[in-house]
Amino acid sequence: MTPSTPLRQFVRLTKTVQDNSPITSLRAVAFYSAIGLPILYLPLLADGLKLAEVPLLVALLCANFAALLAGHGYGEK
């Protein structure tokens, strides 16, 4: 790691914060949702998946996929 790497990351973060467009905000929420949603799979899969929980798991998978698509370009500039 070069000494300037933390400075570059700080500059990139500053530019992201300064960009106040709604698209950027939506993309950020989608990006972090795509990271956090898989945590919700754990309670469903820990006890074994019951037939009544399958639609919930499918809905979570679809929501995670949509969040991945929407948040795909977050942080790129």
DANOR-V357408 format. One record per backbone hydrogen bond with DSSP energy under -1.0 kcal/mol. CO is the residue of the C=O (numbers start at 1). NH is the residue of the N-H. E is the energy in kcal/mol with one decimal. If there is no record, write none. Layout:
CO,NH,E ; CO,NH,E
//
This chain:
2,5,-1.5 ; 4,8,-2.3 ; 5,9,-2.4 ; 6,10,-2.1 ; 7,11,-2.4 ; 8,12,-2.5 ; 9,13,-2.5 ; 10,14,-2.5 ; 11,15,-2.3 ; 12,16,-2.0 ; 13,17,-2.4 ; 14,18,-2.1 ; 15,19,-1.3 ; 18,20,-1.1 ; 21,25,-1.8 ; 22,26,-2.6 ; 23,27,-2.6 ; 24,28,-2.2 ; 25,29,-2.3 ; 26,30,-2.5 ; 27,31,-2.5 ; 28,32,-2.4 ; 29,33,-2.0 ; 30,34,-2.3 ; 31,35,-1.1 ; 32,36,-1.9 ; 33,37,-2.9 ; 36,39,-1.5 ; 37,40,-1.8 ; 38,41,-1.2 ; 41,45,-2.3 ; 42,46,-2.2 ; 50,53,-1.3 ; 53,57,-2.2 ; 54,58,-2.6 ; 55,59,-2.3 ; 56,60,-2.4 ; 57,61,-2.4 ; 58,62,-2.4 ; 59,63,-2.5 ; 60,64,-2.4 ; 61,65,-2.3 ; 62,66,-2.5 ; 63,67,-2.3 ; 64,68,-2.3 ; 65,69,-2.2 ; 66,70,-2.6 ; 67,71,-2.4 ; 71,74,-1.5 ; 73,76,-1.6
//
